[in-house]
Amino acid sequence: MSYHFGFSWKGLIVFLLPMIPNLFYLLIPQTDRLGNKGNSHLLLDILEHGSQVIFIFLIIFLVNKQTSEMIGPYTIGMAVMLAFYLVLWIFYIMGNVNIIFLLGMAIVPVVYFILAELWLHNYIAIIPTVIFGIVHVIITCIDL
């Protein structure tokens, strides 16, 4: 494995694609929905956001010299996960939310990012992504 610090356009795009629904979340007025409770988990938040920053940094700036095929099992899986995530966001924005949707919204992007890291041969980034995913699911369950 030959890693170097640089800049990965693929990593940046991989990061930005699942962020698109968040723009709608910021623009659309919020109503009381499942999962909008007060914060009672500061330590978990620090662990969640810390691991998130680390994996995002790694997929964008830690580059493996090994090439990745554009169409393959990982990119197809990423496309499926991204489409599923967007559908979950549509239901969320429409107010059709329950525990299954919220857990899906916590798990699906993590699976997407792990597939992306496998595709980019960025195996180091998988560790903070898994930590992020576990903590993200725990926080989602606490907030229900």
ZISUL-V187064 format. One record per pair of residues at least 24 apart in sequence whose ideal C-beta (glycine too) atoms are under 10 Angstrom apart, sorted by the first residue. I is the first residue (numbers start at 1). GAP is how many residues later the second one is. Records with the same first field share a line. If there is no record, write none. Layout:
# ZISUL-V187064
I = GAP + GAP
This chain:
# ZISUL-V187064
1 = 63 + 64 + 65 + 120 + 121 + 122 + 123
2 = 61 + 62 + 63 + 64 + 119
3 = 55 + 59 + 60 + 61 + 62 + 63 + 118 + 119 + 120 + 121
4 = 57 + 58 + 59 + 60 + 61
5 = 52 + 53 + 56 + 57 + 58
6 = 54 + 55 + 56 + 57 + 59
7 = 53 + 54 + 56
8 = 50 + 51 + 52 + 53 + 54 + 55 + 56 + 112 + 114
9 = 51
10 = 49 + 50 + 53 + 58 + 60 + 106 + 109 + 110 + 112
11 = 45 + 46 + 47 + 48 + 49 + 50 + 51 + 52 + 105 + 106 + 109 + 111 + 114
12 = 44 + 47 + 48 + 49
13 = 47 + 103
14 = 42 + 45 + 46 + 61 + 64 + 68 + 98 + 99 + 101 + 102 + 103 + 105 + 106 + 108
15 = 40 + 41 + 42 + 44 + 45 + 98 + 101
16 = 44
17 = 61 + 62 + 65 + 68 + 69 + 92 + 95 + 99
18 = 60 + 63 + 64 + 67 + 68 + 71 + 90 + 91 + 94 + 95 + 98
19 = 37 + 90
20 = 62 + 65 + 66 + 69
21 = 61 + 64 + 65 + 67 + 68 + 69 + 71 + 72 + 84 + 88
22 = 67
24 = 65 + 66 + 68 + 69
25 = 64 + 67 + 68
27 = 66
28 = 64 + 65
30 = 63
31 = 64
32 = 63
33 = 59 + 60 + 62 + 63 + 64 + 68 + 69
34 = 58 + 61 + 63 + 64 + 65 + 67 + 68 + 109 + 110
35 = 57 + 62 + 63 + 64 + 66 + 67 + 70 + 71 + 104 + 105 + 107 + 108 + 109
36 = 61 + 107
37 = 105 + 106 + 107
38 = 105
39 = 100 + 103 + 104
40 = 99 + 102 + 103
41 = 94 + 97 + 98 + 101 + 102
43 = 92
44 = 91 + 92 + 94 + 95 + 98
45 = 90 + 94
46 = 89
47 = 84 + 85 + 87 + 88 + 89 + 91 + 92
48 = 83 + 84 + 85 + 86 + 87 + 88 + 89 + 90 + 91
49 = 83 + 86 + 87
50 = 78 + 81 + 82 + 85
51 = 76 + 77 + 78 + 79 + 80 + 81 + 82 + 83 + 84 + 85
52 = 61 + 76 + 77 + 79 + 80 + 81 + 83 + 84
53 = 75 + 79
54 = 70 + 71 + 73 + 74 + 75 + 77 + 78
55 = 55 + 58 + 59 + 62 + 67 + 69 + 70 + 71 + 72 + 73 + 74 + 75 + 76 + 77 + 78
56 = 57 + 69 + 72 + 73 + 76
57 = 68 + 71
58 = 59 + 62 + 64 + 65 + 66 + 67 + 68 + 69 + 70 + 71
59 = 54 + 57 + 58 + 61 + 63 + 65 + 66 + 67 + 69 + 70
60 = 62 + 65
62 = 55 + 58 + 60 + 62 + 63
63 = 57 + 58 + 59
64 = 53 + 56 + 57 + 58 + 59 + 60 + 61
65 = 56
66 = 54 + 55 + 56
67 = 54
68 = 48 + 50 + 51 + 52 + 53 + 54
69 = 50
70 = 49
72 = 47
73 = 42 + 45 + 46
74 = 40 + 41 + 42 + 43 + 44 + 45 + 46 + 47
75 = 40 + 41 + 44
76 = 39
77 = 34 + 35 + 37 + 38 + 39 + 41 + 42
78 = 33 + 34 + 35 + 36 + 37 + 38 + 40 + 41
79 = 33 + 36
80 = 28 + 31 + 32 + 35
81 = 26 + 27 + 28 + 29 + 30 + 31 + 32 + 33 + 34 + 35
82 = 26 + 27 + 30 + 33 + 34
83 = 25 + 29
84 = 24 + 25 + 27 + 28
85 = 24 + 26 + 27
98 = 46
99 = 41 + 42 + 45
102 = 35 + 38 + 39 + 41 + 42
103 = 33 + 34 + 37 + 38 + 41
104 = 36
105 = 31 + 35
106 = 27 + 28 + 29 + 30 + 31 + 32 + 33 + 34 + 35 + 37
107 = 26 + 29 + 30 + 33
109 = 24 + 27
110 = 24 + 26 + 27
